[in-house]
């Protein structure tokens, strides 16, 4: 137990370092490539920080642990909005761009509703998987073209503040992602080991320990971005990650092997859907997520955790 706790703490330190590299490299590269920081947060950063969820869910699916695979996806999406956006907003109120209000958040909500409907019976097949993967491809291509068409909000002054060669920025992104993936795996392995010693079910492990563990890159990245007042990356990272979790992870896992996860029930699905729907009126109020609204999101997650763990507390 002591060894697992030590490795878990070390993995958290590594996640913070990797997140710093990722935010710095991606935001700088975005300006040089004339892609808005928001779109970088929605795509490159979001997809990169969701790599641990992809690896864990794929391994769980191939091992026949459907509860962990789906619990990881559902739990991560709840954690992303409730904890990560909540904490980030308490650090720095998150300004929301019109693109998020008009396009990205509605697309995320549509994907969440669709996932809830298709997974309501506790299974996902190859047809649903193919449909999800097609959706993420269309969304990513659209986001990139939309960004280039409407230009960036970065100024020439911002470009002057990024004197490093693009190769250095690329290396920072790659290095940050590598650190995030390996550190997340180290965290999850030790967290699951601790949870099993406490006698927690696979579904609960997937919804809590694994979900929170694999979301550590998103947490570290968004907190660092919020601290540096790069709110586009902070919020874009979460919206993009939730989309990636549903469309790419659920899609690829169920396409490779049909998933059955009967212990992830309708309450968990409704909580994921509810907190996703709650996000829309929050961002519409003044086009930002305030510190007070950040506390509301955190409270939502805490209440869900008390309900989920009521039998073990």
N, C-alpha and C positions, 0 to 999 in steps of 0.2 A: 504493500500500500504506500509506504514512504517513497519508494523508488518511483512509482507511478506518479505520485504528486509532484516530485522533483522534476521529472521529465515534462509533466504538464505545464509547470511554471516556465521552464526553459522554452517550451514551444510557444508560449504566449509572448515572450520577449522576442523570439525570432519572427513571429507574425508582425509585431509592431515595426521591426526593422524593414522587413520585406514590403510592408504596406507603404512606408515612407518612400522607398525607391520607386514603387509602382506609381504613386501619386505624382511624384516629381517628374519622372520620365514621361508618363502619359500626357500630363498637362502641357509640358514643353513641346512634345512631339505633335500634339494637336494643333498648336499655334503655327508650327512650321509647315504642317501639312494642310493648313487652312481647313481643318475640321474643328467644329466647336467643342470646347471642353465637355459640354453636356452630352454630345453624341459619343465622345470617347468614354465618358462614364457609363453610358447606356450600353456600350458594346465591348470595347477592349477591356476596360477595367472590370465591368460586370461579369463578362464571360471568364476572364482570367481568375477573378476571386471565387467564382463558382466551380472552378476545376475540382476542388476537394469534394464537393457534393456529387459531382459527376463520377469521380473515381469510386467513392464509397458506395453510391447507389448501384453502380454497375457491378461491383464486387458482390454486393448483397443480393442483387438479382440473380447473378450466375450461381450463387451459393444457395439459392432457394429461400433467402431471408427477405421475403416481400414486405414484411412489416417494417423492417429497418429501411429498405429502399424507399418506400412511399412515405414512411414516417419522417425520414430525413428531408424529403421535399416539402411536405406540408409544414413540418416544424420549422424548417429554415425560413419559409416565407412568412410565417407568423413572427419568428424571431427578428427577421430583417426589418419589418415595419415597426413592431412593438418596441424592441430594444434598440436596434441600431439607429433608426430614424429618430426615435425618442431621445436617445442619449445625444446624438449629433445635434438635434434641435436645441437641447439644453445648453450645449457648448456655444453654438452660434445659430440664431434663427435662420432657417433655410429658405432662401428666396427661390421661388418656383417660376421657371420660364414658361411662356405661353405654349411652347411646343409640348411640354410635359402635360399641361392641362388639356390641350386639344387632341394630342395624339398618343403619347406614350402611356400615361396613366389609364386612359380608356382602353387601350390595347391590353394592358396588364390585367385590368378588370375583366375584359372579355375572355382572356385566356384562363383566368381563375374560375369564372363561371362555367366555362366549357369543361375544365378539368373536374370541377365538382359534380357536374352532371354525368360525365362519362365514367367517373370512378365511384359513383354512388353505390353501385353493387359490389364494390370491393375488388374489382378486377380491371386490368387494362390489357388490351390485346394489340396485335401488330398493326391492325388498321388504324387504331387511335394513335399509335406511335408514329406511323408514317404521316398522319395528319398533323401532329404536333411539330414534327421536324420540318415539314413543308412551311408551316407558319413561321418558324424562327428564321428560316432562310429568307422568306419574303420580307419580314420585318427588318432584318439586318440590312438588306440591300436598299430598302426604302429609306432607312435612317441615314445611310451614307450619302445617298443621292440628294435627300432633302437638305442635309447639312451643306453640301457643296453648292446647291442651287441658291440657298438663302444666305450663304456667306457665314462668317464667324463674327463673334463679338469681341474677338481679341484685337487689340490695337497694335500699331507699330511699336509703341512704347513697351508693351508686354513682350514683343519679340526681342527688343533690345535687352530685356532682362533675362533672356534665355540664350546666352552666348555659346553654349556648348554645341558641339557637332551632333548631328542627328544620330550618329552611330552610338554616341555616349548615352543619349536618351533611350535608344533602343535597348542597349545593354542594361540600363537601369530597369526597364520594364521586364525584360527577360529574367534578369537576376531576381527582381522582386517576386515575380510569379513562381520561380523555382523555389525560393525560400518559403513562400506562402503554401505551396502544395505540400512540400515535405514537412514543414512545421505543423500544418493542419493534420496530416496523417499521424504524426507523432502524438498530437493532442488527442485525436479521436481514439487511437489505439489504447492509450492510457486511461482516458475517460471511460470508455466502454469497460475496460478491465475493472476499474473501481466500481462502476455501476453494477456489474455482474456480481461482485462480491457482496453488494448490498441486496441482491435478489430482486432486481427490477426486470420487468418483462421486456421483450424485444421491441414491442410497439412503443412503449414508454421511453425506452432507450433511444429509439429512432426519433421520436418527437421532441426529446429534451437534450440528452447528452450529445448524441450524434449531430442533431440539427444545430445546436449551439456551437459545437466544436467545429463543424465544417463551415459555419458562418463567421468564424473568427477573422478570416481575411476581409470579409465585408465590414465587420465591426472595426477592425484596425484601420482599414482604408478610409472609411467614411469619417471616423473620428479624427484621423490625421487631416483629411480634407476639410472638415468643419473647422478644426483648429487653425488651419492656414487660410480659412475663409474661401476655400474653393468649393462653394456650396453646390455648383453644377455637378461636380464629380461626386460629392457626398450623397445627393439625392438620386442622381442618375444611376449611380452604382447599385442602389437598392431596387429601383424600378426595373433596371435591366437584369439584375440578378434573379428577381422573382419571375420575370419572363423566361429567362434561361432555365431556371429550375423546372418550370412546368413544361415548356415546349421542347427544350433540348434534352434535359435529363430524363424526364418521364417518357419523352418520345423515343430516345435512343434505347433506354432500358427495356421498354415494352416491345420495341421493334426487334430487339435481339432475342428476348424471351418474354412471353406473356407473364404479367405480374398478378399475383393474388395476395392481398393484404387485408384480411377480414377484420383484424384487430385495430386498424385505423378507421374509426367509425365516423358517423355523420356529424357528431359534435365537433370533432377535429376539423372536418371539412367546412362546417359552418363558421367556426372561429376564424379559419383562414380567409374565408369569403367575407366575413363581417369586418375584420380589421382592414382588408383591402378596400372594401366599400367606404369605410370610415375615412380613409386617406383622401378621397376626393373632396368632400366638404371642408376638410381641414386645409387643404392647399388652396381652395377657392377663397377662403377667408383672408383677404388681403394679399393673395398670391404668395403666401409664405407659411411655413410651419413654425409657429412661435415657441418660446420656451414652455409656456403653459400647455400648449397642445402636445409638446414633446412629453411632458409629464403624464398627460392623458394616455398617450400611446404606451408608455411604460406601465402605467396602472392596469391597462387592458391586458397586457402580457402577464403581469403578476397574478391577476385574478384567474387567468387561464391556467397558470402553473399550479395554483392552489387547488383548482378543480381536478387537474390531471393527476396530481400527486396526493390527493386527499386520502387514499388508502395506505400510503407509505409514510405519511408524516406522523 
